[in-house]
Amino acid sequence: MGDDHVRMIDHQLRTTKDRLAGPAARVITYRIGAGRLTLLSFCAGVGGGVAAGFGLRWQAVVLWLLGRVLDGLDGAVAREGGRQSDLGGYLDMMADTISYAAVPIGIATAQANIGTWSWCAVLLATFYANTMSWTFLAAIAEKRGVGAGATGERTTIHMPAGLVEGAETIVLFVLMLSFPDQATWWFAAMAGLVGITVIQRIVWAIRNLR
């Protein structure tokens, strides 16, 4: 199952991220475990959404970015300490998924108008479809023996590439949190980009899965 997607920025940044996270991971590996970092990342990410809900835009931005930094460290700490596990990868993915939902919900809560809530719902629907678009492909990759372990990826499971991935989401969420008065436009724009990502993967699947 060759992956001939256009390789997006996440794949280009992963090596750089690992290189930067390495020294910090070596310092904290025996002071705080990867599981605790995942929990802290989750709390910061959801906290960003809660802060946004109370209209605390800059606190929300700081919490969101803190959560992403911690999310980048937990895997590095697990690898450094030789404690990588499928459970850790699963919990990390669940924490990310919930955090990604909390932020737009928080922003929509603060804006409190039907238009923003409607586009928030559309955005979350595209997140739902996007999750399905890549997790099932990841499962098929494992079934065919070309998953993360076989290809040397440092993630727990194979991550099919797309237009909007983790790095793009971080940037878009920072913009949303910084300028919440334009939330309707941000939600609509991101929903469109995520929708394109879903279509990319569907087209790829039609061409490659036989």
N, C-alpha and C positions, 0 to 999 in steps of 0.2 A: 504494500500500500504506500507507494511513493507520495511524498507531500510536495506537490508542485505549486502550492500557494505562493503568492508574493509574500516574501518574508517581511513582516512589518516591524515596527520599531522595538517591540518587546524583545524579539529575538536578537536584535542588534545590541540592545542595552543589557541583556542578561549577563554577558561576560563582564561588562564594565561594572555592573551592580555587584556581582560576586567578588570582583577584585577589590572594590571599595569596602564591601561588608566584611571581607576576610579578617583584616586586623581587629576590627571591633568584635567580631565573633570570637577570635582567639582570646581576647581580654575577658569577655563576659561568659564564656562557655561554662565555666565551673562556678559561676556566681548566680546565674539565673538560667533556668532551662528553657528549651524551645517552646514547650507547652505554655509556660507562663508568659512568654513573649507573644504567643498567639492570642492568649486571653487579654493581654494588655492592648494588643492591636485591635481586637474586637471592641473592647471598651472605648478606646479612643475613636474608632470609626463610628460606632453608634453614638458616642458622645458628641461627635461633630454634627450628626443629624439632630440630636436633641438641642444642642446649642443653636443650630439654625432655626429650629422650631420656636425658640424664644427670641429670635431676632438678633442673636449675638453673632454677627457675621464673622468678625475677625477671630473670635474664640473658636468658632466652628472651623475656620480655615486651618488654624493651628492644630486643633485636635485631629482633623482629617489627615493632615500631612504627617503628624506624629504617628498616627495609625499606620500609614503607608511605610514609614521608615521601620517601624517595629515589624511590619509584615515582611519587609525585605530581610530583616535580621533573623527571624525565627528559623528559616530554612538553613541559613548559613551556620547558625549555632548548632543545629541538629547534625549537619554534615561534619562540622569541626569536632564535635564530641562523639561522632560515630553512633548517633542515636536516631538516625532517620527511620521513620516507620510509616506504614500505610495509614495508620490511625492519625498520626500527626498531619500528614498531607490532607486527609479527609477533613479534620477539624479546621485546618487552615482555610480550606476552600469554603467550608460552611461559614466561617467567620467573615470572609471576604464577601460572600453572597449577601449576608444579612446587612453588612455595613453599606454595600452598594445600594440596597433598598432604603436604608434609613436616611441617607442624605437627601434624596429628592422628596421623600415624605416629609422630612423636617422643613425643607424649604417651602413646600406647598402649604404646610400647616401655618407658617408665618404669614404667607401671602393671603391665605384665607379667601380665595375667590374661585368660582366654579371653573373659569378658564384654565387657571393654573392647575387645579386638581384634575381636570380632564386630560391635560397634556402630561401630567405626572402619571396618570393611569396608562396612557399610551406608552410612555417611556418604560414603565415597569413591565408592560406587556412585551415590548421588544426585548427587554432583559430576559424574560421568561423564554421567549423563542430562541434567543441567542444561546442561552444555557443549554437548551435541547440541541441546538445545531452543532455544538462542539463536544458536549459530553458523550453523545451517541457515537460520533466519529472517533472519539478517544477509546470508547469501548470496542469498536470494530478494529481499531489499530491493535489493541491488546489481543483480541481474538485471532488476528492474522499474524501475530508474533512480531509486529513492528511498532510496539508501543514505546514508552519513554525508556524503559530498561534496555531494549534492543538497540535503540538509536543513540543512547548516551545522553539523553536529556536529563537535566538536573531537577526537573519537576517530578512529582509523584506519578502523574499520568501525562500522556501525550497531549500537547496543547496545539490544536490546529490553528494556523495563522488566519488573521482577518483584518479588516480595515480598522476596527476599534478593539483594542486589547487593554491590558492593564495600564500602560503608560498614558495612552490617550484618555482613558477614563479618569485618571488622577488629574490631568490637566483640565479636562472639561468640568469636573466637580469643583476644582478650585475656582474656576470662572463663575460657576453657578453660585457658589457660596459667597464669593466676593461681590457679585452683582445680582442679588436675589430679586431685585425689582424687575429684572428682565428674565425671570425664571421661565415664563411661558416660551420665550424664544429659545432659550437654552435647551429646555426639554424637547421642543419640537426638532431642533437641529440635531441633538444627540439621538433622538429616536430615529431620525432619518438615516444617520450614519450607522447606527446599530442594525437597522433594517437592511442596509446595503451589505453589512457583514454577514447577516443571515443568508441573504441571497447568494453571496460569494460561495458560502459553504455548500448550499444546496446545489449550485451549478457544479462545483467541484465533485460532489458526491455522484451526481448524474453522469458525469464524464468518467469517473474513476472506479465506482463501485459496481462490479458485475458479478 
